[in-house]
Each structure stands twice: as structure tokens, then as C-alpha cells.
Amino acid sequence: MNRSSLFVSSDLQPGDLIVSRKGGGNLFQKTLNSLIEGVGRRRYGEGGLFLRSNHVRVCIRSGLLQFFHWTWPKSETVWFENWMLDPSYAVVCRPKFTVPSSLLDYAVDNVGSWYNVGLLLDIYFGLSFELFSLGLDNEVCSTGAAEMLEQPNHRRAIPADFLNLPELFEFVNYDNSVIELRKEPS
């Protein structure tokens, strides 16, 4: 598929990920986004896809198109909006493996949970153990998405991982060329 053909929202399936560039917010939120993008650049170098990606939403229900995401300050479910699939802002990644049937249950159990800034710091500093997360089970957007999809080592996942693991995920809305993401609409 080429970038000019916009993905049709009715094609979204439970387990599909919208990997995007979240923008705006206050200085703290901008700092969080910068940390996530920095890890992507270190992990995949300048040749990695979507290095400026810093957010992941998981489709938990088709038809109604409901998504779950860990975001600052608390996790939430959101309904689909057309801008979410703008190819200059986001890409849809579809797992190549069987998606667990427990996505909705996970969302119900975790909605309203606090974003784990400490875990993000552990990932940013490349720690192989959890120091800043203080043993909390809460997640950040990418680790929560990986946990929902029952991926091993989910506590180290970043948004760019879903784009740079072709053995696990496929793109369903653009030709996988490197593109510059703009920030989400205000």
C-alpha cells in the first residue's frame, strides 16, 4: 500500500496498534515525549522507522472502535477520531501473532491507573532492573501495549519497537518508508 491510500477505520481489529507522535502539553509532557523519542534513536539509530514516534494506542473493540492507552497522568479508553489515522501523524501496526482475547478485560482492569514515570526513566537510562519505578505494576503506553499483547520483556518496550520488529508486526496503512511525523492536532 502506498502512503496516499488512507487506511479505512472500519478495517481496524482488536490488537491493532496506532503508533504516533503525540505533541502539545505542558513542559513535563513535552519532556516525557522527548525521553521516549531519545530511546528510539539510541535503540534503532538514524535508520530506524518512525524514530519520532512516542505514543501507542491499542484497539480493544472493533465496530465501536474503542482504544486503550496509558497516558499522562492516567490510563484511559478513547473512541476513534479520524485524525488518529492521518498518515503524516500515525501508522497502524497489526500483530502477526494471535491476539489475546483479554484486551477488553485488561483495559477495564487498568483504566484510571497512574502513568509510571519511574518506569520511563528506567527505560531511558537503559537499566536492566527497575529502580525508578519503585516496583509499581503501572505501565507507560508502550509497555502496556506490549503487556496487553502478551509480549516477553514488555517492561522495556518503546513505541519504535512495534515499527522495527517486522517478524512480529506488519504495517497496514503505508509503505514502511521513513516519514517525518507531525504532532497530533490540538
C-alpha positions as CSV (number, residue, x, y, z in Angstrom):
1,M,0.0,0.0,0.0
2,N,1.3,3.5,-0.7
3,R,1.1,6.4,1.7
4,S,-1.5,8.1,-0.4
5,S,-4.1,5.5,0.4
6,L,-5.6,6.2,3.8
7,F,-6.4,3.3,5.9
8,V,-10.1,2.8,6.4
9,S,-11.1,2.9,10.1
10,S,-13.6,0.1,9.7
11,D,-10.7,-2.2,8.9
12,L,-9.2,-1.8,12.4
13,Q,-9.2,-5.0,14.5
14,P,-8.7,-5.7,18.2
15,G,-5.0,-5.7,18.9
16,D,-4.1,-3.2,16.1
17,L,-1.8,-0.5,17.4
18,I,-1.8,3.1,16.4
19,V,1.8,4.3,16.8
20,S,2.0,8.0,16.6
21,R,3.7,11.3,17.6
22,K,1.9,12.8,20.5
23,G,2.5,16.6,20.8
24,G,1.5,19.5,22.9
25,G,1.0,19.6,26.6
26,N,3.0,21.3,29.3
27,L,6.8,21.2,29.7
28,F,6.6,18.0,31.7
29,Q,4.6,16.2,29.0
30,K,7.0,17.5,26.3
31,T,9.9,16.2,28.4
32,L,8.3,12.8,28.6
33,N,7.8,12.7,24.8
34,S,11.4,13.8,24.2
35,L,12.7,11.0,26.5
36,I,10.7,8.3,24.6
37,E,12.0,9.6,21.2
38,G,15.6,9.6,22.5
39,V,15.4,6.0,23.5
40,G,14.1,5.2,19.9
41,R,17.1,7.0,18.4
42,R,19.5,5.2,20.6
43,R,17.9,1.8,20.1
44,Y,17.4,1.9,16.3
45,G,19.9,4.6,15.1
46,E,19.0,7.1,12.4
47,G,17.9,4.3,10.0
48,G,15.0,3.1,12.3
49,L,11.5,3.6,11.3
50,F,9.4,6.3,13.0
51,L,12.1,7.5,15.3
52,R,9.9,10.4,16.4
53,S,7.1,8.1,17.5
54,N,6.3,8.5,21.2
55,H,2.8,7.0,21.8
56,V,0.8,3.8,21.3
57,R,-2.9,3.2,21.4
58,V,-4.4,-0.4,21.3
59,C,-7.7,-1.1,19.6
60,I,-9.7,-3.1,22.1
61,R,-13.0,-3.2,20.3
62,S,-13.8,-3.2,16.6
63,G,-17.1,-1.8,15.3
64,L,-17.3,0.7,18.1
65,L,-13.6,1.4,17.6
66,Q,-12.5,1.9,21.2
67,F,-8.9,2.2,22.2
68,F,-6.9,1.9,25.4
69,H,-3.7,3.7,26.2
70,W,-1.5,4.5,29.2
71,T,-1.1,8.3,29.0
72,W,-0.2,11.1,31.4
73,P,-1.5,11.3,34.1
74,K,-3.8,8.2,34.0
75,S,-4.6,5.5,31.5
76,E,-7.9,5.8,29.7
77,T,-10.1,4.4,27.0
78,V,-10.9,6.7,24.0
79,W,-13.2,6.5,21.0
80,F,-11.8,6.6,17.5
81,E,-11.4,10.0,15.8
82,N,-10.5,10.4,12.1
83,W,-7.3,12.3,12.8
84,M,-5.9,9.2,14.5
85,L,-5.3,7.6,11.1
86,D,-3.7,10.6,9.3
87,P,-0.6,9.0,7.7
88,S,1.5,12.1,8.5
89,Y,0.8,11.5,12.2
90,A,0.4,7.8,12.7
91,V,0.8,4.3,11.4
92,V,-1.3,1.2,12.2
93,C,0.7,-1.9,13.1
94,R,-1.1,-5.3,13.1
95,P,0.3,-8.2,15.1
96,K,1.3,-11.2,13.0
97,F,0.5,-13.5,16.0
98,T,-2.7,-14.5,17.7
99,V,-4.0,-11.5,19.7
100,P,-5.1,-12.4,23.3
101,S,-8.9,-12.4,23.8
102,S,-8.4,-10.5,27.1
103,L,-7.8,-7.0,25.7
104,L,-11.1,-5.6,26.9
105,D,-10.6,-7.1,30.3
106,Y,-7.1,-5.6,30.6
107,A,-8.5,-2.2,29.7
108,V,-11.3,-2.5,32.3
109,D,-8.8,-3.6,35.0
110,N,-6.3,-0.8,34.3
111,V,-8.4,2.2,33.2
112,G,-7.6,5.2,35.6
113,S,-4.2,3.8,36.6
114,W,-1.4,6.2,37.0
115,Y,1.3,6.6,34.3
116,N,4.6,5.2,35.6
117,V,7.1,7.9,35.0
118,G,9.7,5.9,37.0
119,L,9.5,3.0,34.5
120,L,10.1,5.5,31.7
121,L,13.2,6.7,33.5
122,D,14.4,3.1,33.9
123,I,13.9,2.5,30.2
124,Y,15.6,5.9,29.3
125,F,18.7,5.1,31.3
126,G,18.8,1.6,29.9
127,L,18.6,-0.1,33.3
128,S,18.3,-3.9,33.3
129,F,16.4,-3.7,36.6
130,E,13.7,-1.4,37.9
131,L,15.0,1.4,40.1
132,F,12.8,4.4,39.5
133,S,9.5,2.6,39.0
134,L,9.7,1.5,42.7
135,G,8.2,-1.9,41.9
136,L,4.9,-0.4,40.8
137,D,2.9,-2.6,38.3
138,N,1.7,0.5,36.4
139,E,2.9,0.9,32.8
140,V,3.7,3.5,30.2
141,C,1.9,3.4,26.8
142,S,4.3,1.1,25.0
143,T,4.9,-1.3,27.9
144,G,1.2,-1.5,28.5
145,A,0.6,-2.3,24.8
146,A,3.2,-5.0,24.9
147,E,1.8,-6.4,28.1
148,M,-1.7,-6.4,26.6
149,L,-0.4,-8.4,23.6
150,E,1.5,-10.7,26.0
151,Q,4.9,-10.0,24.6
152,P,8.0,-11.1,26.5
153,N,10.2,-8.3,28.1
154,H,7.2,-6.0,27.9
155,R,8.6,-3.7,30.6
156,R,11.3,-2.4,28.2
157,A,9.1,-1.7,25.1
158,I,9.0,1.7,23.4
159,P,6.8,2.9,20.5
160,A,9.5,2.4,17.9
161,D,9.8,-1.3,18.8
162,F,6.4,-2.1,17.2
163,L,7.7,-0.5,14.0
164,N,11.1,-2.1,13.8
165,L,10.1,-5.7,14.5
166,P,8.8,-6.9,11.1
167,E,8.7,-10.5,12.3
168,L,6.0,-9.6,14.8
169,F,4.1,-6.6,13.3
170,E,3.1,-5.6,9.9
171,F,2.1,-2.1,8.6
172,V,-1.4,-1.8,7.3
173,N,-1.5,1.8,6.2
174,Y,1.7,2.9,4.5
175,D,4.6,1.6,2.5
176,N,7.0,1.5,5.5
177,S,9.3,4.2,4.2
178,V,10.8,6.6,6.7
179,I,8.5,9.5,7.2
180,E,8.6,12.6,9.4
181,L,5.7,12.6,11.8
182,R,4.0,15.8,12.7
183,K,2.4,16.3,16.1
184,E,-1.2,15.3,16.7
185,P,-3.8,18.0,16.1
186,S,-4.6,20.3,19.0
